[in-house]
Amino acid sequence: MDIHKPKPWHGVREFLKEYVIIVVGVLTALGAEAVVQNLHDARLAEEARQAVRDELNLDITNMAVRFSWDACVIRRLDEIDALLDRAEAGGSFAPPGAVGTPRNRAIYAERWETAKSGGRLSLISSEEQRALARAYGQLEQVRETQQQELQVWHRLHALRGRRRLSPDMITVQRLAVTEARDLDANVHNSFIQGQFFARKVGVKGNALLQIPPSEAKSGPAICQPLGALPPQKPGPR
């Protein structure tokens, strides 16, 4: 096996020539590695951006569907207010049927949390990060308020089948109606803010949703008339 010993340099010019070759080779390798890393980071950033945008688009669409039925919520609260007025004045009223609840819509944030914990959000522009964070922040407010709203409407369900209301119950129900109106307004305001920031990053709220056929035809239960319970059949003697 022949071993070739390195040839000695003959003069400064040859040394510089070898030096330049080595430096250029190292810089070329480093440059190629940087290009590959930049391409990899760009791909990760685009994947994270698209995943978060799709999730946010679904959230905004979901909430827009809720507010397409918001007139039903206001009408139901007006009906309950009118019933309480009659009860307070000593008038008669038919025992109300199902009160219903606003159609609380799901808010998803799994992809957003995954992108944050994985550090991928640092790969997109700071302006886009801020807009996304603000949009999700407002939607988190929506989610929390919807949970409070559900508890209030459960109190309103106590009216179902009632033929008489005590003064104390009338007071409790009036407070529940007021709280339900305030929470509905809070949900709406938070959604409007979230929608504004979502649009800043191009999210329009145009996801395709699967609405149950019965709901698509006649709307949620709260959009149906308050009505009255059917008369009870006499039981066996």
Secondary structure in CASP SS format (residue, H / E / C, confidence):
PFRMAT SS
TARGET T0000
AUTHOR 0000-0000-0000
METHOD secondary structure of the structure
MODEL  1
M C 1.00
D C 1.00
I C 1.00
H C 1.00
K C 1.00
P C 1.00
K C 1.00
P C 1.00
W C 1.00
H C 1.00
G C 1.00
V H 1.00
R H 1.00
E H 1.00
F H 1.00
L H 1.00
K H 1.00
E H 1.00
Y H 1.00
V H 1.00
I H 1.00
I H 1.00
V H 1.00
V H 1.00
G H 1.00
V H 1.00
L H 1.00
T H 1.00
A H 1.00
L H 1.00
G H 1.00
A H 1.00
E H 1.00
A H 1.00
V H 1.00
V H 1.00
Q H 1.00
N H 1.00
L H 1.00
H H 1.00
D H 1.00
A H 1.00
R H 1.00
L H 1.00
A H 1.00
E H 1.00
E H 1.00
A H 1.00
R H 1.00
Q H 1.00
A H 1.00
V H 1.00
R H 1.00
D H 1.00
E H 1.00
L H 1.00
N H 1.00
L H 1.00
D H 1.00
I H 1.00
T H 1.00
N H 1.00
M H 1.00
A H 1.00
V H 1.00
R H 1.00
F H 1.00
S H 1.00
W C 1.00
D H 1.00
A H 1.00
C H 1.00
V H 1.00
I H 1.00
R H 1.00
R H 1.00
L H 1.00
D H 1.00
E H 1.00
I H 1.00
D H 1.00
A H 1.00
L H 1.00
L H 1.00
D H 1.00
R H 1.00
A H 1.00
E H 1.00
A C 1.00
G C 1.00
G C 1.00
S C 1.00
F C 1.00
A C 1.00
P C 1.00
P E 1.00
G C 1.00
A C 1.00
V C 1.00
G C 1.00
T C 1.00
P C 1.00
R C 1.00
N C 1.00
R C 1.00
A C 1.00
I C 1.00
Y C 1.00
A C 1.00
E H 1.00
R H 1.00
W H 1.00
E H 1.00
T H 1.00
A H 1.00
K H 1.00
S H 1.00
G C 1.00
G C 1.00
R H 1.00
L H 1.00
S H 1.00
L H 1.00
I C 1.00
S C 1.00
S H 1.00
E H 1.00
E H 1.00
Q H 1.00
R H 1.00
A H 1.00
L H 1.00
A H 1.00
R H 1.00
A H 1.00
Y H 1.00
G H 1.00
Q H 1.00
L H 1.00
E H 1.00
Q H 1.00
V H 1.00
R H 1.00
E H 1.00
T H 1.00
Q H 1.00
Q H 1.00
Q H 1.00
E H 1.00
L H 1.00
Q H 1.00
V H 1.00
W H 1.00
H H 1.00
R H 1.00
L H 1.00
H H 1.00
A H 1.00
L H 1.00
R C 1.00
G C 1.00
R C 1.00
R C 1.00
R C 1.00
L C 1.00
S C 1.00
P H 1.00
D H 1.00
M H 1.00
I H 1.00
T H 1.00
V H 1.00
Q H 1.00
R H 1.00
L H 1.00
A H 1.00
V H 1.00
T H 1.00
E H 1.00
A H 1.00
R H 1.00
D H 1.00
L H 1.00
D H 1.00
A H 1.00
N H 1.00
V H 1.00
H H 1.00
N H 1.00
S H 1.00
F H 1.00
I H 1.00
Q H 1.00
G H 1.00
Q H 1.00
F H 1.00
F H 1.00
A H 1.00
R H 1.00
K H 1.00
V C 1.00
G C 1.00
V C 1.00
K C 1.00
G C 1.00
N C 1.00
A C 1.00
L C 1.00
L C 1.00
Q C 1.00
I C 1.00
P C 1.00
P H 1.00
S H 1.00
E H 1.00
A H 1.00
K H 1.00
S H 1.00
G C 1.00
P C 1.00
A H 1.00
I H 1.00
C H 1.00
Q C 1.00
P C 1.00
L C 1.00
G C 1.00
A E 1.00
L C 1.00
P C 1.00
P C 1.00
Q C 1.00
K C 1.00
P C 1.00
G C 1.00
P C 1.00
R C 1.00
END
